[in-house]
Structures are given as C-alpha cells and as structure tokens.
Amino acid sequence: MTLSTQFLTMLTMVSSGFYLGIVQDTFRRFTPYWKKRVVLTYTMEISFWLTQTLIVFYVLFRVNGGELRFYIFVACLLGFATYQALAADSYKKLLEHIIRIMTAVYRFVERCVIALIITPIKWILKLLWTITFHVFKLLGTVLLFLLTVIITPIGWIFGFIYRLLPEGFKKNIRKLAGFYSKMKNICIKLMKRLKRR
C-alpha cells in the first residue's frame, strides 16, 4: 500500500467516523417512536449497525481494496470523537430545525390534500347520495300513484262481479279467504317463535 493510499485511507476513515456520529445521532433522535416495541427495537438496531458497517466497509474497499489495519480503526474513532467534540451539539440543533420544517411541510401538504381533494370528494358523494335518494323516492311515489290508479278500477270491477255472484259461491270465497287468513297467522306465529330462539 503506497503512502498516498494510506493517507487517503486515513482521511476516508476519519470522515467515516464523523459520518457514523451523524447517522447515530439521527437514528437515536427517532428511536423513541419504536422504543416501546421490543422486537422492533432490536430489529432496527441490528439493521442499522449492519447497514452502517457495510457502508463503511464498501468505502474502505473502494479506497484501499478492503485491507484492514489497526490505524483504520483508530482513524474511525478519531473521526467519531471529532464529531462528538466539535459538531454534535450543532448538528442536533440543525436536525431539530430540519424536523420542524419537514413536519410543517407535511402538515401543510396534508391540509391541502384534505381541503382540495378529500373534502370535495366527500361533498360530491354526499350530493350524489342525496340526489339518488330523492330520485328513488320520487320514482316510488310515481309508481305507487300508478299502481293506485291501475288497481282501484280493477278493485271496483271485481267488487261489481262479486256482487253478481250467487250466494253459495260467495260463501266458498269467504271460506277460502278465511283459510288464507288462518294460514297467514300461523306462518307469522312460527316466524316469531323462530326469531325468539
């Protein structure tokens, strides 16, 4: 490994340590959102550190072919310590500011979506439902009127025919109507008993 490669490796590992400090503080900032879920916490922790390890090793591989030396770990720790000493407080304040901005943007977008899309759709659906309900109500009224107009004369005709029938035939019709009424009442009682059970 040449001197220039070693110097570049040192510089890269110091930067990687600085980067690890940044991503760790970022990760810790969002940890409280899933801290109460034990399984998710362990999963997130393992995934986070595996991902960061792979990223740092990939950077190292691009710089010196993936050769691990003791000074590489020292350089990485130096970068992490430099971040903690010089930039941690400033970055945390910057991160909070960015989170506030992103939260405000999200709320603004959410309100715009509700006001411009969801609310109009609700009003349109409500209007369509109201129109449909009144149309069916009007159709029902019209159909009821037409049935009344059609059935009433038929009732008159059957009533007139009934008056012309012989008394014996009328008695048979009354018996048939009484039998129908009894069967109807029996069916109603059976349905009520079944519902109680």
N, CA and C of each residue as an Amber inpcrd file, in Angstrom:
protein
   591
   0.8630000  -1.1970000   0.0000000   0.0000000   0.0000000   0.0000000
   0.8920000   1.2380000   0.0000000   0.6970000   2.1030000  -0.9640000
   1.5180000   3.3050000  -1.0790000   1.1690000   4.3120000   0.0060000
   2.0400000   5.3020000   0.1500000   1.8340000   6.3350000   1.1670000
   0.5880000   7.1640000   0.8680000   0.3910000   7.4730000  -0.4110000
  -0.7890000   8.2620000  -0.7830000  -2.0800000   7.4870000  -0.5030000
  -2.0310000   6.1690000  -0.7370000  -3.2230000   5.3380000  -0.4460000
  -3.4890000   5.2910000   1.0520000  -2.4010000   5.1840000   1.8400000
  -2.5660000   5.1730000   3.2910000  -3.1370000   6.4920000   3.7970000
  -2.6390000   7.5970000   3.2310000  -3.1510000   8.9170000   3.6390000
  -4.6350000   9.0610000   3.2660000  -4.9740000   8.6230000   2.0500000
  -6.3660000   8.6920000   1.6030000  -7.2530000   7.7970000   2.4660000
  -6.7270000   6.6190000   2.8510000  -7.4750000   5.7040000   3.7230000
  -7.7240000   6.3380000   5.0850000  -6.6700000   6.9690000   5.6430000
  -6.8200000   7.6520000   6.9290000  -7.8870000   8.7390000   6.8560000
  -7.8110000   9.5640000   5.8130000  -8.7640000  10.6610000   5.6420000
 -10.1810000  10.1200000   5.4730000 -10.2930000   9.0410000   4.7190000
 -11.6130000   8.4390000   4.4840000 -12.1930000   7.8720000   5.7680000
 -11.3710000   7.2210000   6.5740000 -11.8600000   6.6210000   7.8200000
 -12.2160000   7.6850000   8.8560000 -11.4590000   8.7870000   8.8900000
 -11.8370000   9.8960000   9.7720000 -13.2000000  10.4410000   9.3580000
 -13.3950000  10.5970000   8.0480000 -14.6990000  11.0670000   7.5320000
 -15.7950000  10.0550000   7.8390000 -15.4460000   8.7560000   7.7530000
 -16.4340000   7.7150000   8.0550000 -16.8310000   7.7590000   9.5230000
 -15.8620000   7.9880000  10.4150000 -16.1810000   8.1190000  11.8340000
 -17.0680000   9.3240000  12.0990000 -16.7740000  10.4170000  11.4150000
 -17.6120000  11.6160000  11.5220000 -19.0320000  11.3140000  11.0310000
 -19.1050000  10.5830000   9.9080000 -20.4030000  10.1900000   9.3420000
 -21.1750000   9.2920000  10.3130000 -20.4800000   8.3480000  10.9500000
 -21.1490000   7.4570000  11.9100000 -21.7260000   8.2320000  13.0860000
 -21.0330000   9.2660000  13.5170000 -21.5770000  10.1110000  14.5810000
 -22.8670000  10.7920000  14.1650000 -22.9080000  11.2750000  12.9340000
 -24.1050000  11.9590000  12.4190000 -25.2880000  10.9950000  12.3190000
 -25.0400000   9.8380000  11.6900000 -26.1590000   8.9050000  11.4870000
 -26.6200000   8.2960000  12.8080000 -25.6910000   8.1220000  13.7570000
 -26.1000000   7.5940000  15.0590000 -27.0000000   8.5810000  15.7970000
 -26.6440000   9.8590000  15.7960000 -27.5000000  10.8620000  16.4420000
 -28.8510000  10.9690000  15.7450000 -28.8370000  10.8520000  14.4220000
 -30.1000000  10.8790000  13.6720000 -30.9720000   9.6820000  14.0370000
 -30.3370000   8.5220000  14.1020000 -31.0670000   7.2960000  14.4710000
 -31.6060000   7.3900000  15.8920000 -30.7990000   7.8700000  16.8180000
 -31.2240000   7.9950000  18.2200000 -32.3610000   9.0070000  18.3720000
 -32.3990000  10.0070000  17.5030000 -33.4750000  11.0010000  17.5740000
 -34.8330000  10.3710000  17.3080000 -34.8790000   9.3620000  16.4210000
 -36.1560000   8.7330000  16.0640000 -36.4200000   7.4360000  16.8410000
 -35.4500000   6.9940000  17.6620000 -35.6160000   5.7690000  18.4380000
 -36.8430000   5.7740000  19.3540000 -37.1790000   6.8910000  20.0420000
 -38.3530000   6.8720000  20.9350000 -39.6590000   6.4640000  20.2630000
 -39.7670000   6.5870000  18.9340000 -41.0010000   6.2480000  18.2450000
 -41.2750000   4.7430000  18.2390000 -40.2320000   3.9330000  18.3460000
 -40.4420000   2.4830000  18.3870000 -39.8000000   1.8330000  19.6220000
 -39.4050000   2.6300000  20.6210000 -38.6930000   2.1120000  21.7930000
 -39.5530000   1.1540000  22.6090000 -40.8630000   1.3700000  22.6700000
 -41.7440000   0.5250000  23.4810000 -41.9630000  -0.8510000  22.8540000
 -41.6590000  -1.0000000  21.5720000 -41.8200000  -2.2910000  20.8980000
 -40.4610000  -2.9860000  20.8830000 -40.3240000  -3.9920000  21.7200000
 -39.0180000  -4.6180000  21.9470000 -38.4710000  -5.2750000  20.6870000
 -39.3200000  -6.0620000  20.0290000 -38.8650000  -6.7840000  18.8300000
 -38.4470000  -5.8050000  17.7450000 -39.2610000  -4.7710000  17.5360000
 -38.9340000  -3.7680000  16.5230000 -37.6620000  -3.0110000  16.8880000
 -37.4530000  -2.7510000  18.1810000 -36.2470000  -2.0470000  18.6180000
 -34.9970000  -2.8450000  18.2860000 -35.0080000  -4.1420000  18.6260000
 -33.8510000  -4.9900000  18.3150000 -33.6360000  -5.1040000  16.8120000
 -34.7150000  -5.2300000  16.0730000 -34.6150000  -5.3360000  14.6130000
 -34.0140000  -4.0720000  14.0040000 -34.4770000  -2.9160000  14.4700000
 -33.9610000  -1.6460000  13.9620000 -32.4970000  -1.4480000  14.3200000
 -32.1260000  -1.8040000  15.5600000 -30.7280000  -1.6550000  15.9980000
 -29.7930000  -2.5240000  15.1570000 -30.1570000  -3.7940000  15.0070000
 -29.3040000  -4.7120000  14.2370000 -29.2130000  -4.2760000  12.7810000
 -30.3560000  -3.9080000  12.2000000 -30.3640000  -3.4690000  10.7970000
 -29.5340000  -2.2040000  10.6090000 -29.6500000  -1.2800000  11.5640000
 -28.9030000  -0.0080000  11.4660000 -27.3990000  -0.2600000  11.4650000
 -26.9200000  -1.0160000  12.4530000 -25.4700000  -1.2120000  12.5600000
 -24.9170000  -2.1020000  11.4530000 -25.6900000  -3.0810000  11.0100000
 -25.2440000  -3.8860000   9.8590000 -25.1220000  -3.0220000   8.6070000
 -26.1220000  -2.1520000   8.4000000 -26.1010000  -1.2710000   7.2240000
 -24.9110000  -0.3260000   7.2630000 -24.6580000   0.2790000   8.4280000
 -23.5410000   1.2240000   8.5450000 -22.1990000   0.5180000   8.3820000
 -22.1030000  -0.7010000   8.9170000 -20.8640000  -1.4760000   8.7540000
 -20.5980000  -1.7750000   7.2900000 -21.6240000  -2.1760000   6.5760000
 -21.4720000  -2.4620000   5.1440000 -21.0930000  -1.2110000   4.3600000
 -21.6910000  -0.0800000   4.7120000 -21.3750000   1.1760000   4.0100000
 -19.9190000   1.5580000   4.2290000 -19.4540000   1.5120000   5.4920000
 -18.0590000   1.8890000   5.8050000 -17.0850000   0.9310000   5.1310000
 -17.3970000  -0.3720000   5.1650000 -16.5000000  -1.3390000   4.5290000
 -16.4720000  -1.1450000   3.0120000 -17.6230000  -0.8060000   2.4280000
 -17.6500000  -0.5520000   0.9810000 -16.7770000   0.6480000   0.6240000
 -16.8460000   1.7020000   1.4420000 -16.0000000   2.8760000   1.2170000
 -14.5280000   2.4980000   1.3350000 -14.2140000   1.7090000   2.3740000
 -12.8350000   1.2490000   2.5580000 -12.3690000   0.4020000   1.3820000
 -13.2720000  -0.4510000   0.8940000 -12.9310000  -1.3070000  -0.2510000
 -12.6380000  -0.4690000  -1.4920000 -13.3790000   0.6040000  -1.6870000
 -13.1580000   1.4790000  -2.8440000 -11.8390000   2.2360000  -2.7320000
 -11.3990000   2.4710000  -1.4840000 -10.1780000   3.2710000  -1.2920000
  -8.9240000   2.4020000  -1.3370000  -8.8990000   1.3140000  -0.5440000
  -7.6590000   0.5130000  -0.4880000  -7.8780000  -0.9750000  -0.7530000
  -9.0310000  -1.3280000  -1.3230000  -9.2750000  -2.7240000  -1.6590000
  -9.7780000  -3.5520000  -0.4960000 -10.1500000  -2.8950000   0.6030000
 -10.7100000  -3.6120000   1.7450000  -9.6870000  -4.1300000   2.7380000
  -8.4600000  -3.5960000   2.7100000  -7.4310000  -4.0260000   3.6730000
  -7.6840000  -3.3830000   5.0290000  -7.7410000  -4.2340000   6.0610000
  -7.9780000  -3.7520000   7.4170000  -6.6570000  -3.6550000   8.1720000
  -6.3780000  -2.4650000   8.7060000  -5.1840000  -2.2280000   9.5230000
  -5.6190000  -1.5850000  10.8410000  -4.7690000  -1.6390000  11.8490000
  -5.1050000  -1.0940000  13.1520000  -5.3830000   0.4080000  13.0900000
  -4.5910000   1.1290000  12.3100000  -4.7690000   2.5870000  12.2320000
  -6.1060000   2.9770000  11.5940000  -6.7120000   2.0590000  10.8340000
  -8.0300000   2.3320000  10.2400000  -9.0820000   2.4960000  11.3340000
  -9.0400000   1.6030000  12.3290000  -9.9820000   1.7110000  13.4470000
  -9.7040000   2.9510000  14.2860000  -8.4250000   3.2690000  14.4470000
  -8.0470000   4.4700000  15.1900000  -8.5610000   5.7210000  14.4750000
  -8.4030000   5.7460000  13.1370000  -8.8740000   6.8910000  12.3510000
 -10.3850000   7.0320000  12.4370000 -11.0780000   5.8970000  12.4100000
 -12.5420000   5.9240000  12.5020000 -12.9800000   6.4690000  13.8660000
 -12.3290000   6.0080000  14.9380000 -12.6180000   6.5200000  16.2800000
 -12.2820000   8.0000000  16.3980000 -11.1910000   8.4120000  15.7440000
 -10.8130000   9.8260000  15.7510000 -11.8920000  10.6870000  15.1020000
 -12.4180000  10.2270000  13.9700000 -13.4830000  10.9650000  13.2960000
 -14.7390000  11.0440000  14.1490000 -15.0870000   9.9230000  14.8150000
 -16.2640000   9.8960000  15.6910000 -16.0730000  10.8340000  16.8820000
 -14.8700000  10.8120000  17.4820000 -14.5790000  11.6920000  18.6230000
 -14.5830000  13.1580000  18.1920000 -14.0740000  13.4360000  16.9940000
 -14.0790000  14.8130000  16.4820000 -15.5030000  15.3310000  16.3240000
 -16.3760000  14.4670000  15.8020000 -17.7830000  14.8550000  15.6670000
 -18.3960000  15.1490000  17.0290000 -18.1850000  14.2380000  18.0050000
 -18.7580000  14.4100000  19.3350000 -18.2570000  15.6850000  20.0100000
 -16.9940000  16.0150000  19.7850000 -16.4110000  17.1830000  20.4550000
 -16.7680000  18.4970000  19.7810000 -16.8320000  18.5180000  18.4700000
 -16.9610000  19.7880000  17.7410000 -18.3220000  20.0270000  17.0800000
 -18.9930000  18.9620000  16.6580000 -20.1710000  19.1760000  15.8060000
 -21.4700000  18.5680000  16.3300000 -21.4100000  17.7630000  17.4050000
 -22.6140000  17.0360000  17.8530000 -23.7400000  17.9830000  18.2460000
 -23.4320000  18.9750000  19.0830000 -24.4680000  19.9070000  19.5440000
 -25.0720000  20.7040000  18.3930000 -24.1990000  21.1970000  17.5170000
 -24.6820000  21.9910000  16.3670000 -25.5450000  21.1420000  15.4470000
 -25.1130000  19.8850000  15.2140000 -25.8910000  19.0180000  14.3240000
 -27.2590000  18.6840000  14.9180000 -27.2960000  18.4190000  16.2310000
 -28.5780000  18.0990000  16.8700000 -29.5610000  19.2640000  16.7500000
 -29.0480000  20.4900000  16.9180000 -29.9070000  21.6690000  16.7500000
 -30.3830000  21.7900000  15.3060000 -29.4600000  21.5550000  14.3560000
 -29.8160000  21.6000000  12.9360000 -30.8450000  20.5220000  12.6030000
 -30.6620000  19.3230000  13.1790000 -31.5930000  18.2190000  12.9390000
 -32.9900000  18.5550000  13.4400000 -33.0820000  19.1370000  14.6330000
 -34.3780000  19.5330000  15.1720000 -35.0380000  20.5800000  14.2800000
 -34.2290000  21.5110000  13.7880000 -34.7590000  22.5450000  12.8920000
 -35.2900000  21.9210000  11.5970000 -34.5390000  20.9670000  11.0450000
 -34.9720000  20.2830000   9.8190000 -36.2560000  19.4960000  10.0640000
 -36.3350000  18.8250000  11.2340000 -37.5410000  18.0550000  11.5670000
 -38.7530000  18.9690000  11.6790000 -38.5620000  20.1460000  12.3200000
 -39.6700000  21.1050000  12.4330000 -40.1350000  21.5730000  11.0570000
 -39.1810000  21.8450000  10.1770000 -39.5220000  22.2860000   8.8120000
 -40.2820000  21.1830000   8.0730000 -39.7580000  19.9380000   8.1540000
 -40.4030000  18.8200000   7.4700000 -41.8010000  18.5530000   8.0310000
 -41.9500000  18.6870000   9.3530000 -43.2700000  18.4990000   9.9740000
 -44.2500000  19.5610000   9.4910000 -43.7760000  20.8160000   9.4280000
 -44.6340000  21.9080000   8.9540000 -45.0360000  21.6930000   7.4960000
 -44.0710000  21.2590000   6.6670000 -44.3660000  20.9890000   5.2450000
 -45.3810000  19.8490000   5.1280000 -45.1920000  18.7940000   5.9280000
 -46.1130000  17.6520000   5.8970000 -47.5260000  18.0740000   6.2890000
 -47.6300000  18.8710000   7.3570000 -48.9550000  19.3150000   7.7980000
 -49.6080000  20.2070000   6.7520000 -48.8060000  21.0600000   6.1140000
 -49.3450000  21.9240000   5.0660000 -49.8620000  21.0960000   3.8930000
 -49.0670000  20.1070000   3.4680000 -49.4810000  19.2320000   2.3600000
 -50.7290000  18.4430000   2.7400000 -50.7670000  17.9550000   3.9940000
 -51.9330000  17.2000000   4.4660000 -53.1900000  18.0520000   4.4280000
 -53.0740000  19.3010000   4.9020000 -54.2370000  20.1960000   4.8860000
 -54.6720000  20.5040000   3.4600000 -53.7000000  20.7040000   2.5710000
 -54.0370000  20.9780000   1.1630000 -54.7660000  19.7890000   0.5360000
 -54.2730000  18.5750000   0.8190000 -54.9080000  17.3700000   0.2640000
 -56.3360000  17.2280000   0.7900000 -56.5050000  17.4770000   2.1020000
 -57.8420000  17.3820000   2.7000000 -58.7730000  18.4320000   2.1160000
 -58.2510000  19.6700000   2.0000000 -59.0970000  20.7760000   1.5350000
 -59.4030000  20.6950000   0.0440000 -58.4270000  20.2620000  -0.7600000
 -58.5810000  20.3000000  -2.2200000 -59.0560000  18.9870000  -2.8310000
 -58.8630000  17.8650000  -2.1130000 -59.2080000  16.5650000  -2.7000000
 -60.2630000  15.8300000  -1.8720000 -59.9380000  15.5640000  -0.6020000
 -60.8070000  14.7010000   0.2130000 -62.1560000  15.3620000   0.4900000
 -62.1220000  16.6450000   0.9350000 -63.3820000  17.3350000   1.2460000
 -64.2910000  17.4730000   0.0200000 -63.7790000  17.9170000  -1.1490000
 -64.6620000  17.9570000  -2.3390000 -65.2410000  16.5980000  -2.7150000
 -64.4290000  15.5360000  -2.5890000 -64.9320000  14.2010000  -2.9090000
 -66.0630000  13.8160000  -1.9620000 -65.8940000  14.1310000  -0.6640000
 -66.9560000  13.8480000   0.3110000 -68.2370000  14.5830000  -0.0350000
 -68.0960000  15.8890000  -0.3920000 -69.2740000  16.6870000  -0.7500000
 -69.9480000  16.1450000  -2.0060000 -69.1340000  15.7360000  -2.9890000
 -69.6940000  15.1840000  -4.2370000 -70.4470000  13.8950000  -3.9520000
 -69.8420000  13.0020000  -3.1500000 -70.5000000  11.7380000  -2.8140000
 -71.7940000  11.9800000  -2.0320000 -71.7390000  12.9500000  -1.1080000
 -72.9350000  13.2810000  -0.3330000 -74.0300000  13.8250000  -1.2380000
 -73.6400000  14.6850000  -2.1940000 -74.6080000  15.2530000  -3.1410000
 -75.2120000  14.1640000  -4.0170000 -74.3430000  13.2500000  -4.5110000
 -74.8380000  12.1480000  -5.3480000 -75.8060000  11.2540000  -4.5700000
 -75.4580000  10.9810000  -3.2950000 -76.3410000  10.1630000  -2.4700000
 -77.6970000  10.8420000  -2.2670000 -77.6590000  12.1550000  -1.9910000
 -78.9050000  12.9040000  -1.7830000 -79.7630000  12.8950000  -3.0500000
 -79.1230000  13.1430000  -4.1930000 -79.8520000  13.1510000  -5.4720000
 -80.4510000  11.7770000  -5.7540000 -79.6330000  10.7160000  -5.5560000
 -80.1030000   9.3440000  -5.8030000 -81.2840000   8.9980000  -4.9000000
 -81.1730000   9.3740000  -3.6170000 -82.2490000   9.0960000  -2.6640000
 -83.5470000   9.7720000  -3.0820000 -83.4540000  11.0650000  -3.4700000
 -84.6660000  11.7970000  -3.8740000 -85.2410000  11.2630000  -5.1870000
 -84.3550000  10.8360000  -6.1080000 -84.8400000  10.2660000  -7.3740000
 -85.6210000   8.9750000  -7.1130000 -85.0500000   8.0860000  -6.2630000
 -85.7440000   6.8320000  -5.9480000 -87.0420000   7.1000000  -5.1840000
 -87.0040000   8.0920000  -4.3080000 -88.2180000   8.4500000  -3.5700000
 -89.2970000   8.9400000  -4.5220000 -88.9010000   9.7710000  -5.4970000
 -89.8500000  10.2710000  -6.4920000 -90.3940000   9.1370000  -7.3520000
 -89.4910000   8.2150000  -7.7620000 -89.9300000   7.0710000  -8.5620000
 -90.9050000   6.1980000  -7.7760000 -90.6180000   6.0000000  -6.4860000
 -91.5280000   5.2170000  -5.6490000 -92.8940000   5.8630000  -5.5420000
 -92.9020000   7.1800000  -5.3840000 -94.1800000   7.9000000  -5.3010000
 -94.9690000   7.7690000  -6.6020000 -94.2690000   7.9110000  -7.7210000
 -94.9180000   7.8020000  -9.0310000 -95.4690000   6.3970000  -9.2520000
 -94.6390000   5.3830000  -8.9100000 -95.0870000   4.0020000  -9.0780000
 -96.2900000   3.6900000  -8.1910000 -96.2550000   4.1940000  -6.9580000
 -97.3840000   3.9870000  -6.0510000 -98.6640000   4.6290000  -6.5900000
 -98.4960000   5.8170000  -7.1450000 -99.6530000   6.5040000  -7.7420000
-100.1980000   5.7250000  -8.9360000 -99.2780000   5.2370000  -9.8010000
 -99.7040000   4.4680000 -10.9740000-100.3950000   3.1690000 -10.5660000
 -99.8310000   2.5000000  -9.5540000-100.4680000   1.2700000  -9.0720000
-101.8500000   1.5450000  -8.4960000-101.9490000   2.6630000  -7.7710000
-103.2610000   3.0370000  -7.2160000-104.2650000   3.3020000  -8.3310000
-103.7850000   4.0070000  -9.3490000-104.6690000   4.3330000 -10.4920000
-105.1020000   3.0660000 -11.2250000-104.1620000   2.0870000 -11.3290000
-104.4690000   0.8620000 -12.0670000-105.3070000  -0.0980000 -11.2260000
-104.9290000  -0.2520000  -9.9540000-105.5770000  -1.2650000  -9.0990000
-106.9840000  -0.8460000  -8.6630000-107.1840000   0.4540000  -8.4270000
-108.5030000   0.9090000  -7.9430000-109.6350000   0.5330000  -8.8980000
-109.5260000   0.8200000 -10.2030000-110.6100000   0.3820000 -11.1190000
-110.7800000  -1.1330000 -11.1530000-109.6420000  -1.8690000 -11.0700000
-109.7330000  -3.3350000 -11.0660000-110.5020000  -3.8030000  -9.8300000
-110.2240000  -3.1460000  -8.6690000-110.9590000  -3.4750000  -7.4450000
-112.4470000  -3.2090000  -7.5990000-112.7520000  -2.0900000  -8.2460000
-114.1690000  -1.7810000  -8.4950000-114.8260000  -2.8580000  -9.3550000
-114.0890000  -3.2940000 -10.3950000-114.6350000  -4.3050000 -11.3110000
-114.8750000  -5.6190000 -10.5680000-113.8640000  -6.0560000  -9.7780000
-114.0210000  -7.3030000  -9.0330000-115.1370000  -7.1980000  -7.9910000
-115.2740000  -6.0200000  -7.3920000-116.3620000  -5.8080000  -6.4310000
-117.7280000  -5.9160000  -7.0920000-117.8110000  -5.3590000  -8.3020000
-119.0750000  -5.4320000  -9.0540000-119.3840000  -6.8760000  -9.4460000
-118.3150000  -7.5980000  -9.8910000-118.5050000  -9.0020000 -10.2780000
-118.9030000  -9.8320000  -9.0620000-118.2870000  -9.5220000  -7.8970000
-118.5720000 -10.2660000  -6.6730000-120.0470000 -10.1200000  -6.2780000
-120.5780000  -8.9320000  -6.4720000-121.9920000  -8.7070000  -6.1290000
-122.9170000  -9.5270000  -7.0270000-122.4900000  -9.7870000  -8.2470000
-123.3220000 -10.5400000  -9.1960000-123.2650000 -12.0480000  -8.9770000
-122.2520000 -12.5100000  -8.1770000-122.0950000 -13.9490000  -7.9680000
-123.2100000 -14.5000000  -7.0840000-123.5220000 -15.8060000  -7.2280000
-124.5210000 -16.4500000  -6.3520000-124.0030000 -16.5010000  -4.9120000
-124.9560000 -16.6150000  -3.9590000-124.5920000 -16.6130000  -2.5410000
-123.7260000 -17.8140000  -2.1650000-124.0130000 -18.9610000  -2.7550000
-123.2220000 -20.1640000  -2.4590000-121.7580000 -20.0000000  -2.8580000
-121.5430000 -19.4210000  -4.0060000-120.1680000 -19.1870000  -4.4910000
-119.4500000 -18.1780000  -3.6030000-120.2440000 -17.1530000  -3.1310000
-119.6580000 -16.1420000  -2.2380000-119.1950000 -16.7730000  -0.9270000
-120.0080000 -17.7650000  -0.4220000-119.6290000 -18.4280000   0.8230000
-118.3000000 -19.1910000   0.6510000-118.1600000 -19.8620000  -0.4880000
-116.9140000 -20.5920000  -0.7610000-115.7190000 -19.6410000  -0.8040000
-115.9240000 -18.4840000  -1.4120000-114.8390000 -17.4880000  -1.4880000
-114.4790000 -16.9910000  -0.0930000-115.5190000 -16.7710000   0.7560000
-115.2620000 -16.3170000   2.1310000-114.4900000 -17.3840000   2.9270000
-114.8700000 -18.6650000   2.7400000-114.1580000 -19.7480000   3.4170000
-112.6930000 -19.7990000   2.9700000-112.5010000 -19.6430000   1.6690000
-111.1410000 -19.6460000   1.1370000-110.3300000 -18.4810000   1.7000000
-110.9670000 -17.3010000   1.7990000-110.2860000 -16.1260000   2.3640000
-109.9680000 -16.3440000   3.8370000-110.9140000 -16.9980000   4.5760000
-110.6720000 -17.2980000   5.9920000-109.5400000 -18.2830000   6.1790000
-109.4920000 -19.3120000   5.3130000-108.3910000 -20.2870000   5.3770000
-107.0470000 -19.6180000   5.1070000-107.0370000 -18.7320000   4.1190000
-105.8100000 -17.9910000   3.7900000-105.3590000 -17.1360000   4.9750000
-106.3400000 -16.4800000   5.6350000-106.0210000 -15.6340000   6.7840000
-105.4390000 -16.4550000   7.9310000-106.0260000 -17.6600000   8.1780000
-105.5120000 -18.5310000   9.2370000-104.0860000 -18.9900000   8.9470000
-103.8400000 -19.4130000   7.7180000-102.5010000 -19.8680000   7.3290000
-101.4740000 -18.7410000   7.4710000-101.9040000 -17.5470000   7.1260000
-101.0330000 -16.3820000   7.2440000-100.6780000 -16.1420000   8.7050000
-101.6640000 -16.2190000   9.5870000-101.4240000 -16.0070000  11.0280000
-100.5100000 -17.0860000  11.6060000-100.7070000 -18.3460000  11.1680000
 -99.8510000 -19.4460000  11.6400000 -98.3980000 -19.2210000  11.2240000
 -98.2040000 -18.8240000   9.9990000 -96.8500000 -18.5600000   9.4920000
 -96.1840000 -17.4240000  10.2720000 -96.9620000 -16.3850000  10.5710000
 -96.4340000 -15.2410000  11.3350000 -96.0070000 -15.6860000  12.7290000
 -96.8410000 -16.5220000  13.3990000 -96.5130000 -17.0190000  14.7360000
 -95.2570000 -17.8840000  14.7170000 -95.1290000 -18.7570000  13.6930000
 -93.9470000 -19.6080000  13.5740000 -92.6790000 -18.7710000  13.3850000
 -92.7550000 -17.7500000  12.5770000 -91.6050000 -16.8720000  12.3300000
 -91.1840000 -16.1650000  13.6170000 -92.1800000 -15.7270000  14.4120000
 -91.8790000 -15.0570000  15.6840000 -91.1800000 -16.0130000  16.6470000
 -91.6470000 -17.2670000  16.7150000 -91.0160000 -18.2520000  17.5990000
 -89.5820000 -18.5560000  17.1790000 -89.3820000 -18.6760000  15.8820000
 -88.0260000 -18.9370000  15.3790000 -87.0800000 -17.7810000  15.7030000
 -87.5770000 -16.5560000  15.5920000 -86.7450000 -15.3850000  15.9110000
 -86.3690000 -15.3480000  17.3930000 -87.3040000 -15.7640000  18.2700000
 -87.0150000 -15.7770000  19.7100000 -85.9220000 -16.7750000  20.0450000
 -85.9110000 -17.9040000  19.3430000 -84.8860000 -18.9180000  19.5800000
 -83.5410000 -18.4560000  19.0550000
